[in-house]
Amino acid sequence: MKATFKLPKTKRGWISVGLIIFVISLGSWPIIHLFNKEVILFGMPLLMIWSIVIILLTTLVMIIIDKIGGRD
């Protein structure tokens, strides 16, 4: 079976891809470096709080993608 990569064909599809790339970029090294400090916030290191924010953003983006791309 040949694996192929398919690009989105609609504006909603491109918005979905853009949202996913945005969230992935927030978890990449240049951004992580900004939060890798010796700061305690709410009893947790700042990097751990940023990880929780990334998880919540990922969940929110998946909900948004489901709403804009889902079929009724």
Secondary structure, DSSP 8 states (H G I E B T S, - for coil): ---------SHHHHHHHHHHHHHHHHTSHHHHHHH-SS-EETTEEHHHHHHHHHHHHHHHHHHHHHHHH---
